[in-house]
Amino acid sequence: MAIQFSLKQTQNINQIIQGITFELNEGTPRSGKTTSDIFKMADFYLRSPDQNHLVCAYNQEQAFRMFMDGDGLGLMHIFEGVSDIRHDEHGDHLLLYAPNGDKKIYYKGGGKVNSVGAITGMSLGSVTFLEFNLLHKDFINECFRRTFAAEWRYHLGEQNPPAPNHPNLELLERFEKSGRFLFRHWTPDDNPILSKDRKEQLYQELSSSEYLLDRDWYGKRVLPQGVIYSMFSKKKNVVSRIQGNVIETFFTADGGQSDATTCAFWVVTFKDGKYYLYRLANYYDSGSDTGVTKAMSVYAKEIKQFIEWCYKKWSHLPHWNHFFVDPACLTLRTELDLQGILTDKADNNSKDKVSSNGLKIEVGIERLQNTIAGGQFLLLDSGDEFDHYNFEKELSMYVRNDNGLPIDKYNHALDESRYGNNYFYKTYIA
């Protein structure tokens, strides 16, 4: 049976990979990425001088279904008669009897925190990442290390459009900066099996939601549904300068050694009959991300340096009225006091009435949602070292579970922002 490829699929399959270490195919579901990638890698495996290769997805079942079987177009079908499914000390693999020597194409899951153990000690020539955005960061980084000694070192990734600040995207910066990265964008028009009528049906179906239309038709990176602060808009909530009469400044902080320690500088202004809350800068350090655990005394000293930096940059602003710290973080409050920084207990919503889902923090979440939606919560984009990267990254990751409850992950800067907004809301809006 002859297979008809689209122009985009043909370009992908025939792409010369010399000078490319990571190639990313990103776009809408059902845009023909995976089928094209299967044939692309089939050709690569036949020519590669390296023996061992890896295909990974969130779990092993998906890796096998998507790439080995591929709805009848996978590697095991392409190489039928010249390959076998085998198992050895490194795991399940397709053993390919290639003209230049046998090749082992392992298929594994990489979505869990313990996935790294499945590839430790392996030497790989290439890695194919299916649904790259769903894989665990530690697993991805280990894959990069496993190919260090490859003769033809190559990585292929594919994914549906992730959130704009998905943490896995930062893992690709090393290849982008070295000029060894290639990005290819896909839409339904790149899949030849989708008829004109079917594409019209899909467009009408997806048009009911701006989010779905942007993600699943145009292939844009947008904030996913279920995100608690999905009303945040870069157009509306990010500004380049402070406007209005300055009313006061204050700081908020939250701390942890295994989690993140974060501190933000805020200014309240009044303009055209409204009060506005500006988040100017953010100190953020996560021991779990860096692998370096710092004592709270060290964090207190670094926060003091952050304060000095803030007032060097915005020397015209008045001295802060409050330095709010989460009451639960007693150690950080004590260490800040020792640095001469008198602190106040932040309003972490512990004294609010229980909401309908049994969580007091919902009161604070709703307040922050209202301030964001109303355009009174603003991030100042100054492009400095203490920027809002972590805040924006958490925006796309802080979500609710299937029961509608906030998942207590990716919310360190957001929790600290909730404290700041609680003060602003109760003082100037309520």
Secondary structure, DSSP 8 states (H G I E B T S, - for coil): ------HHHHHHHH---TT-SEEEEEE-TTSSHHHHHHHHHHHHHHH-S-SEEEEEESSHHHHIIIIIIGGGTSHHHHTTTSEEEEEETTEEEEEEEETTEEEEEEEEE--STTGGGGTTT---SEEEEETGGGS-HHHHHHHHHHTTT-TT-EEEEEES---TT-GGGGGGHHHHHTT-EEEEEE-GGG-TTS-HHHHHHHHHHHTT-HHHHHHHTS------TTBTTTT--HHHHEESS--SEEEEEEEEEE--SSSEEEEEEEEEEEETTEEEEEEEEEEEEEHHHHS----HHHHHHHHHHHHHHHHHHTTTS---SEEEE-TT-HHHHHHHHHTT---EE---STTS---TTS-THHHHHHHHHHHHHTT-EEEE---SSS-SHHHHHHHTT-BB-TTS-B-SSS-HHHHHHHHHHHHHIIIII-
